[in-house]
């Protein structure tokens, strides 16, 4: 009895270089967890800021918002903080 041939999908990653596989992994993670995008910063008259990440309001931690520059430290999928300006998405490396 002969074994059924392996489907092409099963071998898809086998014939790629290490760099190509790493790139494929980054793309897969980006689909699951899209990189953060700083949509806006709202500072109330009381001085309490709210930041909007990917369209959702979030209460920032102390020191996360840089008021004079309109920037905020945003956590990326890699766990590190990235300084983004309003309207700027985090571009993957």
Secondary structure as UniProt FT lines:
FT   HELIX           8..11
FT   TURN            12..15
FT   HELIX           18..32
FT   STRAND          37..43
FT   TURN            45..46
FT   STRAND          49..53
FT   TURN            54..55
FT   STRAND          56..58
FT   TURN            62..63
FT   STRAND          65..66
FT   TURN            67..70
FT   STRAND          71..75
FT   TURN            77..78
FT   STRAND          81..85
FT   TURN            86..87
//
